[in-house]
């Protein structure tokens, strides 16, 4: 907990790290997962991880899509 000059508590956001590639690799093939960006990771980070994993696999192994500008998104492992 941090204190300011007047010894006031400051509520700072909790920093958490998610292993995005590890989580994607643990997905069951054929199952559709819906998740919110605030619960897992930002859409741009997930798209980058999906792109890297697909490039390493040499085919489209993972797909990500959204209907509401990235607030929630759908993940599919083929």
N, C-alpha and C positions, 0 to 999 in steps of 0.2 A: 504494500500500500504506500502511496506517495503522499507527502504532505507539502503544501505550498508555503509561502513565506509566513502566512498567518496560521500555520498548522492546520489548514483545512484539508480534508480528504478530497482527493481527486479521483473520480471514477474514470479510469482509463479502460479502453476496450481490451478484452482478453485476446492475446495472440495465440493462435493455434495453427499447427501445421498438419496438413493432410497429405498423405502419400497418394497422390492422384494415380500415377501409373500402377502402383501396387494394388490399389482398390479396383481399378479397371480390370487388371489381370485376374482378380479374384471373382469376377462376375461369372455367373452361370450362363453358358451360351444359349441364345434363344429367348431369354427372359428380358422383358422391357422394364427398366427402372426409371421412375420419375423422382426427381429430387429438386429441392429449392437451392438456389445459389448460396443463400445465407447458411444453410445446413451443411453443405459439402465444400464447394469451392466456386470461385467466379467462373462464368461461362468461358471467358477468354483463356483461362488457365486449363480448363478441361478440353477445349478445342485444340490447344497446343499439344497437350499430352496425347490426345486421340490421334492427331496428325503424326506425331513421332512414333507411336506404337504401330500405326498402319504402315508407315514407311519402313520400319524395321521388319514387319511381317511380310511386306511385299504385296499386300492385298488389303482390301477393306475389311478389316476384322472388327472395328468398332465404329459406331455411328452416334452422333450427338445432334439433336435438333431441339428447337424451342419455338413456342407459340406466343410468348409474352415478353419479348425483348430481353430474355436472359434471366428473368426472375426465377423461373423454374425451367428445367430442361429434361429431355428424355435421353437415356443412354441405352444402347443396344449392343450386345456382343453377338456377332454372327458365328 
